[in-house]
Amino acid sequence: MLFIGPLFLIYIFHMYYSINEINIIYRSMGFVVFGFINIFIIPNTKQKEFFVYLLSRYPLIIGLIGMPNYLLSSDFSDLNLYQFPFSILFESAFLPRYSSILSANDLGTVALIGFSSSIIIYLKRPSYINMIVVVLSACILFLTQSRGSWAGAVAVVALCIGYVYFNNSKFQILVPVCLVFSILSYMILISNLSFFSQFQLSHRSTLFWQGINTFLANPLLGWGPENTGSHLLTYLGEENYTSSVHQTFLRFFINTGIIGGISYLLFSIWAIIRPHSMQNNPTIVIIAFGIFINMLFNEFSMFGVGLPSVLSAIIFGLLITNRDYF
């Protein structure tokens, strides 16, 4: 509660300050209530292995439900198999797959959690069934075309290799090193260098830097929930831009100011790199690390009622509970 407590207080402040804006009151209350339940209560109700096993299967079911919708709505006529898989990285080779339940980015986040959890289950319980689940989860994640989720998956695979071949002390060094490397790589990627302009990042570089301007216009306590889009668009000045900043941590700085933003950022990093987590729950650390990387590219959080938010909150909640190990 030390790191996340100030963020709760900021939300309560916005509830009081916006007493006549019912949407902000409901949203702030939802963030506080669901965030507290998903992080501090639900992870203590079952064994950690139960949650990881469930998370390895549930996203797979959601993805498979959406498969018919994908097959019926996608046009494969322009897909150049000789350039595959480069065409999907640098071109709109085919439509992102939308599940019957989730949009592409949300499905990518859920699929990333499912893919990460399925790898952990396979490492703990090797079997043909668990291997098939890993492969299917990877296919669903790939078809979402969610670049942020792909980046998270690469980080997960890298840490899994370290987990298998390194001893625990080396793994505890690997995690913070990978974290620093990932953040620096993101800053280079988002800096609008010409080499990276080939990637389909949906104007994320522009959104990031204009999001910085939006934060600096009200840096102490932020603009409050529900207000990110309207204030961001005043700096973008073009209708073809999305009203989403597409970066979780920057969104918290915009919504809750420097106090709330630092609170959320420190909590996310602390949960991953604290010695107890890396020593006793390295597999949960790996899953949470992938979520952290995805947060750099997508706008979801551990607070909210959406499926990506709920699953992410439970994973980070598993990290900070000391009740059992996995």
C-alpha positions as a Python dict, from the first residue, in 0.01 Angstrom:
ca = {
    (1, 'M'): (0, 0, 0),
    (2, 'L'): (299, 232, 44),
    (3, 'F'): (341, 300, -328),
    (4, 'I'): (-19, 265, -441),
    (5, 'G'): (-180, 451, -148),
    (6, 'P'): (-120, 804, -286),
    (7, 'L'): (-291, 704, -610),
    (8, 'F'): (-603, 597, -421),
    (9, 'L'): (-603, 933, -243),
    (10, 'I'): (-578, 1120, -575),
    (11, 'Y'): (-883, 934, -706),
    (12, 'I'): (-1076, 1016, -388),
    (13, 'F'): (-977, 1382, -433),
    (14, 'H'): (-1111, 1385, -788),
    (15, 'M'): (-1436, 1227, -667),
    (16, 'Y'): (-1482, 1513, -419),
    (17, 'Y'): (-1357, 1786, -655),
    (18, 'S'): (-1588, 1667, -938),
    (19, 'I'): (-1895, 1616, -721),
    (20, 'N'): (-2124, 1737, -1000),
    (21, 'E'): (-1971, 1516, -1271),
    (22, 'I'): (-2128, 1177, -1221),
    (23, 'N'): (-1907, 999, -1479),
    (24, 'I'): (-1587, 1099, -1300),
    (25, 'I'): (-1732, 996, -963),
    (26, 'Y'): (-1834, 652, -1091),
    (27, 'R'): (-1504, 601, -1272),
    (28, 'S'): (-1291, 707, -976),
    (29, 'M'): (-1495, 490, -740),
    (30, 'G'): (-1462, 196, -979),
    (31, 'F'): (-1085, 241, -999),
    (32, 'V'): (-1050, 247, -621),
    (33, 'V'): (-1287, -41, -545),
    (34, 'F'): (-1195, -280, -828),
    (35, 'G'): (-825, -196, -804),
    (36, 'F'): (-821, -278, -431),
    (37, 'I'): (-1022, -599, -473),
    (38, 'N'): (-825, -730, -772),
    (39, 'I'): (-481, -650, -629),
    (40, 'F'): (-519, -713, -256),
    (41, 'I'): (-813, -952, -206),
    (42, 'I'): (-866, -1192, -499),
    (43, 'P'): (-498, -1307, -517),
    (44, 'N'): (-527, -1426, -155),
    (45, 'T'): (-831, -1647, -215),
    (46, 'K'): (-658, -1931, -404),
    (47, 'Q'): (-314, -2080, -459),
    (48, 'K'): (-98, -1900, -714),
    (49, 'E'): (-73, -2207, -935),
    (50, 'F'): (-453, -2207, -966),
    (51, 'F'): (-456, -1852, -1103),
    (52, 'V'): (-169, -1912, -1346),
    (53, 'Y'): (-336, -2228, -1476),
    (54, 'L'): (-667, -2045, -1517),
    (55, 'L'): (-499, -1754, -1697),
    (56, 'S'): (-331, -1995, -1937),
    (57, 'R'): (-668, -2139, -2046),
    (58, 'Y'): (-920, -1856, -2020),
    (59, 'P'): (-761, -1622, -2281),
    (60, 'L'): (-724, -1918, -2516),
    (61, 'I'): (-1098, -1983, -2499),
    (62, 'I'): (-1174, -1617, -2568),
    (63, 'G'): (-939, -1619, -2865),
    (64, 'L'): (-1085, -1935, -3014),
    (65, 'I'): (-1436, -1794, -2979),
    (66, 'G'): (-1329, -1500, -3194),
    (67, 'M'): (-1168, -1715, -3464),
    (68, 'P'): (-1480, -1754, -3685),
    (69, 'N'): (-1526, -1376, -3681),
    (70, 'Y'): (-1167, -1333, -3795),
    (71, 'L'): (-1190, -1589, -4075),
    (72, 'L'): (-1514, -1441, -4207),
    (73, 'S'): (-1406, -1075, -4194),
    (74, 'S'): (-1040, -1082, -4308),
    (75, 'D'): (-922, -1047, -4665),
    (76, 'F'): (-615, -1260, -4740),
    (77, 'S'): (-600, -1180, -5112),
    (78, 'D'): (-317, -925, -5072),
    (79, 'L'): (-107, -1137, -4837),
    (80, 'N'): (235, -1203, -4996),
    (81, 'L'): (355, -1533, -4858),
    (82, 'Y'): (707, -1475, -4992),
    (83, 'Q'): (743, -1167, -4773),
    (84, 'F'): (574, -1323, -4473),
    (85, 'P'): (622, -1251, -4180),
    (86, 'F'): (780, -915, -4273),
    (87, 'S'): (460, -802, -4444),
    (88, 'I'): (268, -814, -4117),
    (89, 'L'): (536, -605, -3943),
    (90, 'F'): (567, -328, -4200),
    (91, 'E'): (236, -338, -4387),
    (92, 'S'): (-132, -392, -4316),
    (93, 'A'): (-111, -744, -4455),
    (94, 'F'): (-448, -846, -4314),
    (95, 'L'): (-694, -713, -4064),
    (96, 'P'): (-624, -740, -3691),
    (97, 'R'): (-840, -1011, -3547),
    (98, 'Y'): (-1128, -888, -3334),
    (99, 'S'): (-1270, -1134, -3088),
    (100, 'S'): (-1642, -1150, -3037),
    (101, 'I'): (-1570, -1008, -2690),
    (102, 'L'): (-1261, -786, -2712),
    (103, 'S'): (-1103, -536, -2952),
    (104, 'A'): (-765, -612, -3109),
    (105, 'N'): (-546, -436, -2851),
    (106, 'D'): (-746, -570, -2556),
    (107, 'L'): (-736, -917, -2707),
    (108, 'G'): (-361, -875, -2755),
    (109, 'T'): (-318, -795, -2386),
    (110, 'V'): (-530, -1090, -2277),
    (111, 'A'): (-355, -1318, -2528),
    (112, 'L'): (-16, -1205, -2394),
    (113, 'I'): (-119, -1300, -2040),
    (114, 'G'): (-247, -1633, -2167),
    (115, 'F'): (70, -1698, -2368),
    (116, 'S'): (295, -1607, -2074),
    (117, 'S'): (95, -1819, -1829),
    (118, 'S'): (87, -2116, -2067),
    (119, 'I'): (467, -2111, -2099),
    (120, 'I'): (502, -2106, -1720),
    (121, 'I'): (259, -2397, -1683),
    (122, 'Y'): (454, -2591, -1947),
    (123, 'L'): (784, -2524, -1768),
    (124, 'K'): (631, -2643, -1441),
    (125, 'R'): (426, -2931, -1586),
    (126, 'P'): (571, -3043, -1922),
    (127, 'S'): (315, -3232, -2133),
    (128, 'Y'): (184, -3247, -2489),
    (129, 'I'): (-140, -3079, -2384),
    (130, 'N'): (41, -2786, -2224),
    (131, 'M'): (267, -2759, -2529),
    (132, 'I'): (-38, -2739, -2759),
    (133, 'V'): (-183, -2464, -2538),
    (134, 'V'): (142, -2266, -2574),
    (135, 'V'): (136, -2297, -2953),
    (136, 'L'): (-232, -2201, -2985),
    (137, 'S'): (-185, -1906, -2749),
    (138, 'A'): (113, -1787, -2954),
    (139, 'C'): (-93, -1810, -3276),
    (140, 'I'): (-376, -1605, -3128),
    (141, 'L'): (-130, -1346, -2997),
    (142, 'F'): (35, -1322, -3339),
    (143, 'L'): (-294, -1273, -3521),
    (144, 'T'): (-396, -978, -3302),
    (145, 'Q'): (-118, -766, -3460),
    (146, 'S'): (-76, -595, -3122),
    (147, 'R'): (287, -475, -3136),
    (148, 'G'): (295, -392, -2767),
    (149, 'S'): (183, -744, -2680),
    (150, 'W'): (443, -887, -2916),
    (151, 'A'): (712, -685, -2739),
    (152, 'G'): (587, -819, -2407),
    (153, 'A'): (598, -1174, -2544),
    (154, 'V'): (961, -1131, -2655),
    (155, 'A'): (1052, -1013, -2305),
    (156, 'V'): (869, -1310, -2152),
    (157, 'V'): (1053, -1560, -2372),
    (158, 'A'): (1388, -1396, -2290),
    (159, 'L'): (1321, -1414, -1915),
    (160, 'C'): (1200, -1774, -1946),
    (161, 'I'): (1533, -1866, -2104),
    (162, 'G'): (1711, -1694, -1817),
    (163, 'Y'): (1486, -1871, -1567),
    (164, 'V'): (1570, -2212, -1715),
    (165, 'Y'): (1946, -2168, -1760),
    (166, 'F'): (2043, -1923, -1484),
    (167, 'N'): (2047, -1982, -1113),
    (168, 'N'): (1828, -1768, -888),
    (169, 'S'): (2095, -1509, -806),
    (170, 'K'): (2172, -1448, -1174),
    (171, 'F'): (1800, -1429, -1252),
    (172, 'Q'): (1763, -1156, -989),
    (173, 'I'): (2026, -956, -1180),
    (174, 'L'): (1873, -1032, -1519),
    (175, 'V'): (1529, -892, -1436),
    (176, 'P'): (1630, -532, -1347),
    (177, 'V'): (1883, -527, -1632),
    (178, 'C'): (1611, -628, -1879),
    (179, 'L'): (1378, -370, -1727),
    (180, 'V'): (1626, -84, -1779),
    (181, 'F'): (1709, -208, -2129),
    (182, 'S'): (1340, -227, -2221),
    (183, 'I'): (1263, 126, -2100),
    (184, 'L'): (1564, 270, -2285),
    (185, 'S'): (1466, 80, -2600),
    (186, 'Y'): (1114, 219, -2576),
    (187, 'M'): (1242, 575, -2545),
    (188, 'I'): (1457, 527, -2856),
    (189, 'L'): (1163, 376, -3042),
    (190, 'I'): (927, 656, -2947),
    (191, 'S'): (1179, 932, -3027),
    (192, 'N'): (1056, 944, -3388),
    (193, 'L'): (1380, 828, -3548),
    (194, 'S'): (1337, 770, -3920),
    (195, 'F'): (1442, 404, -3900),
    (196, 'F'): (1151, 319, -3673),
    (197, 'S'): (892, 506, -3879),
    (198, 'Q'): (843, 187, -4082),
    (199, 'F'): (667, 19, -3793),
    (200, 'Q'): (289, 47, -3767),
    (201, 'L'): (280, 233, -3433),
    (202, 'S'): (-40, 431, -3498),
    (203, 'H'): (116, 775, -3434),
    (204, 'R'): (231, 665, -3088),
    (205, 'S'): (536, 891, -3103),
    (206, 'T'): (318, 1198, -3167),
    (207, 'L'): (68, 1091, -2905),
    (208, 'F'): (343, 1037, -2648),
    (209, 'W'): (506, 1379, -2683),
    (210, 'Q'): (174, 1565, -2700),
    (211, 'G'): (70, 1363, -2397),
    (212, 'I'): (375, 1505, -2220),
    (213, 'N'): (250, 1857, -2304),
    (214, 'T'): (-95, 1766, -2174),
    (215, 'F'): (56, 1648, -1845),
    (216, 'L'): (274, 1959, -1808),
    (217, 'A'): (-32, 2181, -1844),
    (218, 'N'): (-169, 2044, -1513),
    (219, 'P'): (114, 1848, -1349),
    (220, 'L'): (28, 1840, -979),
    (221, 'L'): (-302, 1646, -953),
    (222, 'G'): (-381, 1586, -1320),
    (223, 'W'): (-697, 1636, -1521),
    (224, 'G'): (-890, 1355, -1357),
    (225, 'P'): (-1042, 1035, -1499),
    (226, 'E'): (-1243, 1066, -1821),
    (227, 'N'): (-1059, 1384, -1920),
    (228, 'T'): (-753, 1249, -2101),
    (229, 'G'): (-900, 1249, -2450),
    (230, 'S'): (-1050, 1598, -2454),
    (231, 'H'): (-733, 1766, -2325),
    (232, 'L'): (-503, 1558, -2545),
    (233, 'L'): (-695, 1654, -2860),
    (234, 'T'): (-646, 2024, -2785),
    (235, 'Y'): (-272, 1971, -2834),
    (236, 'L'): (-300, 1736, -3132),
    (237, 'G'): (-533, 1966, -3321),
    (238, 'E'): (-624, 1706, -3584),
    (239, 'E'): (-939, 1499, -3602),
    (240, 'N'): (-769, 1190, -3748),
    (241, 'Y'): (-578, 1124, -3425),
    (242, 'T'): (-717, 900, -3156),
    (243, 'S'): (-803, 1058, -2822),
    (244, 'S'): (-603, 785, -2645),
    (245, 'V'): (-241, 843, -2546),
    (246, 'H'): (-162, 470, -2592),
    (247, 'Q'): (74, 459, -2294),
    (248, 'T'): (-47, 345, -1954),
    (249, 'F'): (205, 527, -1737),
    (250, 'L'): (172, 857, -1923),
    (251, 'R'): (-205, 825, -1895),
    (252, 'F'): (-171, 809, -1515),
    (253, 'F'): (50, 1117, -1515),
    (254, 'I'): (-214, 1301, -1723),
    (255, 'N'): (-510, 1181, -1516),
    (256, 'T'): (-364, 1190, -1164),
    (257, 'G'): (-67, 1425, -1192),
    (258, 'I'): (292, 1368, -1089),
    (259, 'I'): (192, 1218, -752),
    (260, 'G'): (-41, 956, -898),
    (261, 'G'): (184, 886, -1196),
    (262, 'I'): (492, 823, -985),
    (263, 'S'): (284, 615, -744),
    (264, 'Y'): (161, 383, -1021),
    (265, 'L'): (503, 362, -1189),
    (266, 'L'): (687, 284, -865),
    (267, 'F'): (431, 23, -765),
    (268, 'S'): (464, -154, -1102),
    (269, 'I'): (845, -157, -1087),
    (270, 'W'): (865, -241, -716),
    (271, 'A'): (632, -540, -751),
    (272, 'I'): (857, -685, -1023),
    (273, 'I'): (1206, -622, -886),
    (274, 'R'): (1159, -656, -512),
    (275, 'P'): (1389, -934, -387),
    (276, 'H'): (1108, -1144, -238),
    (277, 'S'): (925, -1157, -573),
    (278, 'M'): (1233, -1251, -778),
    (279, 'Q'): (1352, -1510, -527),
    (280, 'N'): (1025, -1685, -441),
    (281, 'N'): (796, -1615, -738),
    (282, 'P'): (1018, -1581, -1047),
    (283, 'T'): (752, -1728, -1274),
    (284, 'I'): (495, -1464, -1169),
    (285, 'V'): (765, -1199, -1219),
    (286, 'I'): (803, -1315, -1580),
    (287, 'I'): (431, -1276, -1651),
    (288, 'A'): (418, -935, -1482),
    (289, 'F'): (724, -821, -1677),
    (290, 'G'): (546, -891, -2005),
    (291, 'I'): (245, -690, -1885),
    (292, 'F'): (475, -401, -1790),
    (293, 'I'): (627, -391, -2139),
    (294, 'N'): (280, -400, -2295),
    (295, 'M'): (176, -103, -2079),
    (296, 'L'): (441, 103, -2258),
    (297, 'F'): (249, 64, -2585),
    (298, 'N'): (-114, 30, -2481),
    (299, 'E'): (-354, 215, -2254),
    (300, 'F'): (-482, -20, -1987),
    (301, 'S'): (-403, -47, -1620),
    (302, 'M'): (-453, -249, -1304),
    (303, 'F'): (-750, -30, -1217),
    (304, 'G'): (-1079, -86, -1393),
    (305, 'V'): (-1343, -341, -1483),
    (306, 'G'): (-1212, -434, -1828),
    (307, 'L'): (-1073, -785, -1870),
    (308, 'P'): (-712, -671, -1938),
    (309, 'S'): (-724, -455, -1624),
    (310, 'V'): (-865, -731, -1404),
    (311, 'L'): (-617, -997, -1521),
    (312, 'S'): (-320, -759, -1490),
    (313, 'A'): (-424, -656, -1139),
    (314, 'I'): (-450, -1019, -1028),
    (315, 'I'): (-101, -1096, -1162),
    (316, 'F'): (57, -803, -979),
    (317, 'G'): (-149, -892, -673),
    (318, 'L'): (1, -1242, -682),
    (319, 'L'): (346, -1083, -678),
    (320, 'I'): (294, -886, -360),
    (321, 'T'): (122, -1156, -157),
    (322, 'N'): (358, -1372, 48),
    (323, 'R'): (107, -1646, 127),
    (324, 'D'): (250, -1914, -104),
    (325, 'Y'): (517, -1957, -374),
    (326, 'F'): (509, -2058, -738),
}
